[in-house]
């Protein structure tokens, strides 16, 4: 196993571990929520039965299966490519986040959310969601400003 594959796998495992821990403890958040930084961020338990912003609510298992197919297909495809570490880290964050939410959709039928922004009206989200967004940001930065990161895709 090469260094990049190891970093990819470790990143996915870390995202999954942190996501699982936070979701397993989220049920203990009191009904009124918890303020972490007044007016900025807090914790409030919510159950998302759809995809982003509750889209496709009512079909969590279908979303879980689609996630599984995309994650597996992406991993198989990426194994044959030589991508720079920067975008690969973004892809690993995305894979870990997608896997974390997929597990909940398949097992629970919903995704527990617990992070609440208090400075703007925004849906409650979780660690997996955050990793998906951060991963997308890294990949977009790489695509827009770091063209050499993708030289290995030509193979």
N, C-alpha and C positions, 0 to 999 in steps of 0.2 A: 504494500500500500504506500503510495507516494505521500509527500507532505501535504499537498493541497487536499487530497481525499481525506486525510486524517483531520485536517482543520475543518473541512466541511462537516464531517460526521460529528466531531466534538461540538461544533456550534449548534447543530441540529439537536443533539442530545441535551446540551445546556438549556436551550430555549424550551424544549419539552419538559425538562425537570422543573425549571422555574415556573412555567405555565401550569403544570400539574399541581405544584405546591400551592400556588396562589388560588387556583380554582377550588381545590379541596378545602381551603380555609375560608373561602368567600362566604359560604353559607352561615358563618358565625357573625357576620356583620349585622349590627342591630338595625331594626326596621327604619330608623331615622337616619341611618348612615353615620359615617365618621368623618370629621373634618381633619384633613392633614395640614393644609395651608389655607387659612381662612380666605374665602373669595377666589381661590385659585384651583385647588384640587381636593378631592375627598374620596371616600369609598362608599359605594352603595351597591347592594346586590341586585342583579337583574338577570333574567333568563332570555336569551336571544334564540328564538326558534327558527330563524331564517339565516340568510347570509348577511353581508354588510348592510347596515341600517334596516335589518329585518326583511330584506327582499327574499322572496320565495319562502315565506313563512308557511309552515304546514308540510314541508318536504325536507326535513332535516336529514333523513337517512339517504335520500337521493343526493343531497349536497355532500354528505359524507362519502358516498361511493364515488361521486365525481372527483372529489378531492383526492381520494386514494388513487384513482386512475391517473390524474394529472401529476401527482407527486411521484408515483412509480415511473411513469413515462418520462418525466423530466429528469429523474435521477439516471435512468438508463441512457438517455440521450447525452447528458452532461458527462458521464463517465468516459465518453469517447472524445471529449473536447479538451483543449488546453486553454483554459480561461485564466486570466490574471487573478490574483488573490483578492483585490478590491471588489470586483463584481461577484466573485465567487462567494465572498462573505455575505453580500447582499442576497444572493440566491439561497444560501444556507439559512439566513434569517427568515426568508420567505417560506422555505420548505418546513422549517421548525414550527413557524406560526400556523401554516396551513395544516400540518400534522396535528398540532395541539387542538385546533378547533375541530378537525375531522374526527378525532377520537371521541370528543364530547358528542358530536352529532350522531355518531354510530352507536355509542353506548347509552347516552342519556336522552338523546332526542332533542337536545338544546345545548347551547353554549353559555356557561356562566360568565357574566360580565361583572366588573366591580370597580373600575376606575372611572371617576366622574369629574369632568371639568366643571368648575364653578364660575369661571370668568366668561364663559360663553355657553350658549345652548347647543350641546353636542351629545350624541348618544353615549351611554355608558359602554366602556370597552374593556378589554383584558390584555394581558401580556402578549398573547399570541397575535392579537390584532396589532399591537404596537410593533412587534417584530416584523410583521408583514409590511407595515408602512415604512419602517426604517429600511428594510431590505429593498423595497421598491425604490426608495430614495437613492440608495447606493447604486443600484443598477442604472437608474436614470442619469445620475451624475456621471457614471462611467460611460454610458452611451453618448451623452451630450458633450463631455469634455475630455474623456480619456480614451480616445479611439484605439490606441495601442493595446488596451486591455482585451480587445476582442480579436486580435490577430489569430489566435488559436482556433477560432470558429471556422476558419477557412478549410480546415482539414476534413 
